[in-house]
């Protein structure tokens, strides 16, 4: 436990994080690119068409990963915000600020691909059912976090206000996840459950889906690291170590 806490507090140091992240980013970005190429090939070429939806089912290989990861983004943003509030770790607020635009982009992409998938499947691009409405709220929460953080001239006050919003907004995550079980919606229930195992999806579709999920996850980590580095540079621009790093 002490070793973990030592690592945790060391990683919370902006100079250490900046140097570490610069080395770590390629280790996420390169595998993400390779997996994306493999995943797209499996999704577009080798995976079968659906007997009901035909080739439109291939939207799933983008829609499902970005939808899953948008929820993970918000949860991670809220956790980082809580860490920043409780332990007053400035880097945690920088991480939360870096996650927000990435999460908003994934949410918007999930809504867009979902509407494209919904038209041939449901006959409409949009319905105000529980899943879609609660998921749209997720996009508003990401946008609200970013706007509230930038509404204050004092960075620390903006961080605290946005952190409180992020933590309160976590209540929307289980609503999104369980909405298809709690209410009657057009959106189908989950086809795969980690606790219950495979259900409703063949392995020929499952492997491309997981490959794309891993690819987008690794790319997301690299993107958040890059954005956090930028946040650190902005927040620490008057510190001496920044000049040392930039000179090197």
C-alpha positions as CSV (number, residue, x, y, z in Angstrom):
1,X,0.0,0.0,0.0
2,X,2.8,2.4,0.9
3,X,4.5,1.6,-2.5
4,X,1.3,2.5,-4.3
5,X,0.8,5.7,-2.4
6,X,4.4,6.7,-3.1
7,X,3.8,6.0,-6.8
8,X,0.6,7.9,-6.6
9,X,2.1,11.1,-5.1
10,X,5.1,10.9,-7.4
11,X,2.9,10.7,-10.4
12,X,0.9,13.7,-9.1
13,X,4.0,15.8,-9.5
14,X,3.6,17.9,-12.7
15,X,7.3,17.7,-13.7
16,X,7.4,13.9,-13.2
17,X,4.1,13.4,-15.0
18,X,5.2,15.6,-17.9
19,X,8.4,13.6,-18.5
20,X,6.7,10.2,-18.0
21,X,3.8,10.9,-20.3
22,X,6.1,12.1,-23.1
23,X,7.7,8.6,-23.0
24,X,4.4,6.7,-22.5
25,X,2.3,8.2,-25.3
26,X,3.9,6.2,-28.2
27,X,3.4,3.0,-26.2
28,X,-0.3,3.7,-26.4
29,X,-0.6,5.4,-29.8
30,X,1.3,2.8,-31.9
31,X,-0.7,-0.3,-30.6
32,X,-3.9,1.8,-31.0
33,X,-3.0,2.4,-34.7
34,X,-2.2,-1.3,-35.3
35,X,-5.4,-2.5,-33.6
36,X,-7.5,0.0,-35.4
37,X,-6.3,-1.2,-38.8
38,X,-6.9,-4.9,-37.8
39,X,-10.2,-4.0,-36.2
40,X,-11.5,-2.1,-39.3
41,X,-10.4,-5.0,-41.5
42,X,-12.2,-7.5,-39.4
43,X,-15.3,-5.3,-39.1
44,X,-15.6,-4.3,-42.7
45,X,-14.3,-7.4,-44.5
46,X,-14.4,-10.6,-42.5
47,X,-17.4,-10.1,-40.2
48,X,-20.7,-11.4,-41.5
49,X,-23.8,-9.3,-42.3
50,X,-26.7,-9.4,-39.9
51,X,-29.7,-11.4,-41.1
52,X,-32.0,-8.5,-40.1
53,X,-29.9,-5.3,-40.5
54,X,-27.6,-6.4,-43.3
55,X,-24.4,-4.3,-43.6
56,X,-25.8,-1.5,-41.5
57,X,-24.7,-3.6,-38.5
58,X,-21.1,-2.6,-39.2
59,X,-21.9,0.8,-37.6
60,X,-21.8,-1.2,-34.3
61,X,-18.0,-1.5,-34.5
62,X,-17.7,2.2,-34.1
63,X,-20.9,3.1,-32.2
64,X,-20.5,0.6,-29.4
65,X,-16.9,1.3,-28.5
66,X,-17.3,5.0,-28.4
67,X,-20.5,4.8,-26.4
68,X,-18.8,2.5,-23.8
69,X,-15.8,4.7,-23.6
70,X,-17.8,7.9,-23.3
71,X,-19.2,6.5,-20.0
72,X,-15.8,5.5,-18.9
73,X,-14.6,9.1,-19.7
74,X,-17.2,10.7,-17.6
75,X,-16.6,8.3,-14.7
76,X,-12.8,8.9,-15.0
77,X,-13.4,12.7,-15.1
78,X,-15.5,12.6,-12.0
79,X,-12.9,10.4,-10.2
80,X,-10.1,12.8,-11.1
81,X,-12.2,15.7,-10.0
82,X,-12.9,14.0,-6.6
83,X,-9.2,13.4,-6.2
84,X,-8.5,17.0,-6.9
85,X,-11.0,18.2,-4.4
86,X,-10.2,15.8,-1.6
87,X,-6.4,15.7,-1.8
88,X,-6.1,19.1,-3.6
89,X,-3.9,17.6,-6.3
90,X,-3.7,20.1,-9.1
91,X,-2.7,17.5,-11.7
92,X,-6.0,15.7,-11.1
93,X,-7.9,18.8,-12.1
94,X,-5.7,19.0,-15.2
95,X,-6.5,15.4,-16.1
96,X,-10.3,16.1,-15.6
97,X,-10.0,19.1,-17.9
98,X,-8.2,17.0,-20.5
99,X,-10.8,14.3,-20.4
100,X,-13.8,16.6,-20.9
101,X,-13.4,17.4,-24.6
102,X,-12.4,13.9,-25.4
103,X,-15.4,12.5,-23.7
104,X,-17.7,15.1,-25.4
105,X,-16.3,14.1,-28.8
106,X,-16.9,10.4,-28.1
107,X,-20.5,11.2,-26.9
108,X,-21.2,13.3,-30.0
109,X,-19.8,10.5,-32.2
110,X,-21.9,7.9,-30.5
111,X,-25.1,10.0,-30.9
112,X,-24.3,10.6,-34.6
113,X,-23.5,6.9,-35.4
114,X,-26.5,5.8,-33.3
115,X,-28.8,8.0,-35.3
116,X,-27.4,6.6,-38.6
117,X,-28.0,3.1,-37.2
118,X,-31.4,4.0,-35.9
119,X,-32.8,5.2,-39.2
120,X,-32.8,1.8,-41.0
121,X,-33.4,-0.2,-37.7
122,X,-36.1,1.9,-36.1
123,X,-37.3,4.0,-39.0
124,X,-36.2,7.2,-37.3
125,X,-33.0,9.0,-36.5
126,X,-34.1,10.0,-33.0
127,X,-36.7,9.2,-30.3
128,X,-37.0,10.7,-26.9
129,X,-36.8,7.5,-25.0
130,X,-34.9,6.9,-21.7
131,X,-31.6,5.7,-23.1
132,X,-31.2,8.4,-25.8
133,X,-32.4,11.2,-23.6
134,X,-30.2,10.3,-20.7
135,X,-27.3,9.8,-23.1
136,X,-27.9,13.3,-24.6
137,X,-27.7,14.6,-21.0
138,X,-24.2,13.2,-20.9
139,X,-23.1,15.4,-23.7
140,X,-24.6,18.4,-21.9
141,X,-22.7,17.4,-18.7
142,X,-19.4,17.3,-20.6
143,X,-20.1,20.7,-22.2
144,X,-21.3,22.1,-18.9
145,X,-18.1,21.0,-17.2
146,X,-15.9,22.7,-19.7
147,X,-17.9,25.9,-19.8
148,X,-18.2,26.1,-16.0
149,X,-14.4,25.6,-15.6
150,X,-13.7,28.4,-18.0
151,X,-16.3,30.8,-16.6
152,X,-14.0,31.8,-13.7
153,X,-10.9,34.0,-14.1
154,X,-9.4,32.1,-11.2
155,X,-8.3,28.6,-12.4
156,X,-8.7,27.0,-8.9
157,X,-12.2,28.3,-8.4
158,X,-13.1,27.1,-11.9
159,X,-11.6,23.7,-11.1
160,X,-13.6,23.3,-7.9
161,X,-16.9,24.4,-9.4
162,X,-16.5,22.1,-12.4
163,X,-15.4,19.2,-10.1
164,X,-18.6,19.5,-8.1
165,X,-20.7,19.4,-11.3
166,X,-18.8,16.3,-12.5
167,X,-19.3,14.5,-9.2
168,X,-23.0,15.3,-9.0
169,X,-23.5,14.3,-12.7
170,X,-22.2,10.8,-12.0
171,X,-25.8,9.9,-11.1
172,X,-26.5,9.9,-14.8
173,X,-24.2,7.0,-15.6
174,X,-26.2,4.2,-14.0
175,X,-29.4,5.8,-15.5
176,X,-27.8,5.5,-18.9
177,X,-26.6,1.9,-18.3
178,X,-29.8,0.5,-16.8
179,X,-32.4,2.6,-18.7
180,X,-33.1,-0.2,-21.1
181,X,-34.0,-2.4,-18.2
182,X,-35.9,0.1,-16.1
183,X,-38.1,1.5,-18.9
184,X,-39.5,0.4,-22.2
185,X,-37.2,1.9,-24.9
186,X,-36.6,1.4,-28.6
187,X,-32.9,0.9,-27.8
188,X,-32.1,-2.8,-27.5
189,X,-30.6,-4.2,-24.3
190,X,-26.9,-5.0,-24.0
191,X,-25.8,-7.8,-26.3
192,X,-22.8,-8.7,-24.1
193,X,-22.4,-8.7,-20.3
194,X,-19.1,-9.1,-18.5
195,X,-20.7,-10.8,-15.6
196,X,-23.0,-13.1,-17.6
197,X,-20.6,-13.7,-20.5
198,X,-21.5,-13.7,-24.2
199,X,-25.1,-13.4,-25.1
200,X,-26.8,-12.5,-28.4
201,X,-23.7,-11.9,-30.5
202,X,-21.6,-14.4,-32.4
203,X,-17.8,-14.6,-31.9
204,X,-17.3,-13.6,-35.5
205,X,-18.7,-10.2,-34.5
206,X,-17.5,-10.2,-31.0
207,X,-13.7,-10.3,-31.9
208,X,-13.9,-7.3,-34.3
209,X,-15.9,-5.4,-31.6
210,X,-13.3,-6.1,-28.9
211,X,-10.5,-5.2,-31.2
212,X,-12.0,-1.8,-32.0
213,X,-12.8,-1.3,-28.3
214,X,-9.1,-1.9,-27.4
215,X,-7.9,0.3,-30.3
216,X,-10.2,3.3,-29.3
217,X,-9.2,2.8,-25.6
218,X,-5.5,3.0,-26.3
219,X,-6.0,6.0,-28.6
220,X,-8.1,7.7,-25.9
221,X,-5.4,7.2,-23.2
222,X,-2.8,8.7,-25.6
223,X,-5.1,11.6,-26.4
224,X,-5.8,12.3,-22.7
225,X,-2.1,12.2,-21.9
226,X,-1.3,14.6,-24.7
227,X,-4.1,17.0,-23.6
228,X,-3.0,16.7,-20.0
229,X,0.5,17.7,-21.0
230,X,-0.8,20.8,-22.6
231,X,-2.9,21.6,-19.5
232,X,0.3,21.2,-17.4
233,X,2.2,23.5,-19.6
234,X,-0.5,26.2,-19.3
235,X,-1.0,25.8,-15.6
236,X,2.7,25.6,-14.7
237,X,4.0,28.1,-17.3
238,X,5.6,30.4,-14.7
239,X,7.4,27.5,-13.0
240,X,11.2,27.1,-13.4
241,X,11.0,23.5,-14.4
242,X,8.9,24.4,-17.5
243,X,11.8,26.5,-18.9
244,X,14.2,23.7,-18.2
245,X,12.0,21.2,-20.1
246,X,11.4,23.5,-23.1
247,X,15.1,24.3,-23.4
248,X,15.9,20.6,-23.6
